[in-house]
Amino acid sequence: MEKPIVTLGRGTARSAWNYCGQSLAAGFVDGYLSILDSSDHSSSSFTSSSKFKYAIHLYLVWFIKFPTLSYSKLCKSGLTLWRLKKILTMEKQAASKVCCVTGGSGYLGSWLVKKLLEKGYTVHATLRNLDDKSKVGFLESLPGADTNLVLFQAYIYNPHEFKHAIQGCEFVFHVATPKQTADTQSSQKIIEGAISGVRSIAESCLQSPAVKRLIYTASVLGASPLTKDGFNVEFSVKESSWTHVDASFASTHGLQHMRTYTVSKTLAEKEALRYNGEANANGGKLQVVSLACGLIGGETLLSHAPSSVAAMFSQLTGNLSTFMGLEYLEKLLGSIPMVHIDDVCEAHVFCMEKPSMAGRFICAAANPTIAQIAAHFRENYPQHQIPQQLMGEEKEGIAWDKSKLVKMGFVYKYDMENILNDSVKCGRRLGAVVSIDQ
Ligand SMILES: NC(=O)c1ccc[n+]([C@@H]2O[C@H](COP(=O)([O-])OP(=O)(O)OC[C@H]3O[C@@H](n4cnc5c(N)ncnc54)[C@H](OP(=O)(O)O)[C@@H]3O)[C@@H](O)[C@H]2O)c1
């Protein structure tokens, strides 16, 4: 049961509503500008608040005493009321579709937020920590962020926190995922956190009448062709392939954090798909799409090379621990399914813009073996010496059938060469790949 957190004085202009029909007010709570909501229209007690940073403008539709439609702009200095003068431009913005991106400051999340803003969508992005200036700052500097981006704080281990960001959104991209670092939580906690995060986000989607579709960013790690005892069973991996989470694949290979990540992504994806077709608050059915994405490479908006990009060029840098991630993929998946950051984000938008779409889709443009990647590097970057133990084994890779998404109409723009070359370019720009002139 939520407790009232603020009671407004009599006569306060607060009779706005959100997309769910709840009564809204705006003000400061705990030093944050906040939207307060209350499901009881006649009450002046507000039970819930969404914290966000300013530098973004939030537009609410207000019906004040007289029946003129007015807008309120919430900004750093507080509340401003406008009338018809500004309404036309604001109406245009208010009419843009609203979507939520969890994990908006990560590698994929930030690229997706940028793309959605460029396409004119209003984006509710979640971050773990709104006080992290570096993450907040670069998102707020994206073109269109000043008017169309709203940041929310939400932590996977407090999954109810996502509901504020989800309210009013038509589409929800669940991108965030907990990851294990050397000093963090147990495997069990990571796996349970990922699953309960999906569950809670899906429940919020069901309860928010505006939500039509949940798009879950899954991983090809959830679609291994290996049997429990480690033998290949399929010549071509497709959407019906699921990783056996109790298989011995990782213990034999020794990468415990990768095993945890694999299990968490597999089970979280299954959990997300379980909500497909569930009845939602507007009397319709929630559509759930899961995109099982390959290793992502290419450029980044972040100030460091993301781990997947570093894995792409690990043979050039000779970084053994990063290369072991690549080996793990080949062992589990039979080859290295890969996709360019721009394509993977386009695929997310594609899944949103389709009038109707649900189910599981593999999202990978190419699937070379480690040896084929090494051959590309040897031919195109001869100035780099690839250590012999990073050259990979000459063998036939397992094919990945990407036709399901393509049959829906999606077109990949980047092939293996583009993905690898853009990853190297990114690594050089960030100083992670030292340029050696020929
Ligand atoms: N990169 C790949 O090759 C690849 C391939 C297939 C699938 N994926 C999937 O794509 C998604 C994004 O991956 P990425 O490569 O962009 O990774 P990333 O840069 O590490 O981003 C992960 C995101 O998750 C958020 N996050 C982590 N722990 C969290 C927690 N406890 N509570 C709330 N948020 C949390 C992070 O938030 P903060 O920024 O606030 O810390 C960050 O935004 C993930 O679901 C991943 O499994 C990635």
The ligand as an ORCA input file, in Angstrom:
! r2SCAN-3c Opt
* xyz 0 1
  N      26.740     -5.899    -26.366
  C      26.423     -7.086    -26.876
  O      27.209     -7.691    -27.604
  C      25.069     -7.688    -26.620
  C      24.694     -8.801    -27.366
  C      23.445     -9.368    -27.159
  C      22.584     -8.826    -26.234
  N      22.967     -7.733    -25.504
  C      22.039     -7.190    -24.531
  O      21.869     -5.801    -24.776
  C      21.589     -5.144    -23.559
  C      22.541     -3.977    -23.396
  O      23.848     -4.474    -23.364
  P      25.099     -3.513    -23.558
  O      26.108     -4.245    -24.333
  O      24.646     -2.194    -24.019
  O      25.651     -3.464    -22.069
  P      26.002     -2.247    -21.132
  O      26.653     -1.154    -21.886
  O      26.760     -2.840    -19.995
  O      24.589     -1.762    -20.634
  C      23.901     -2.444    -19.641
  C      22.825     -1.533    -19.112
  O      22.172     -2.205    -18.062
  C      22.080     -1.328    -16.969
  N      22.180     -2.059    -15.724
  C      23.167     -2.882    -15.309
  N      22.909     -3.354    -14.091
  C      21.727     -2.795    -13.720
  C      20.943     -2.861    -12.571
  N      21.317     -3.611    -11.526
  N      19.789     -2.133    -12.523
  C      19.416     -1.368    -13.581
  N      20.121     -1.264    -14.706
  C      21.265     -1.966    -14.765
  C      23.233     -0.362    -17.071
  O      22.814      0.830    -16.424
  P      23.772      2.006    -15.968
  O      24.353      2.602    -17.205
  O      22.894      2.944    -15.228
  O      24.843      1.389    -15.122
  C      23.383     -0.220    -18.571
  O      22.589      0.816    -19.042
  C      21.696     -6.187    -22.471
  O      20.418     -6.682    -22.175
  C      22.547     -7.266    -23.104
  O      22.311     -8.523    -22.544
  C      24.192     -7.144    -25.680
*
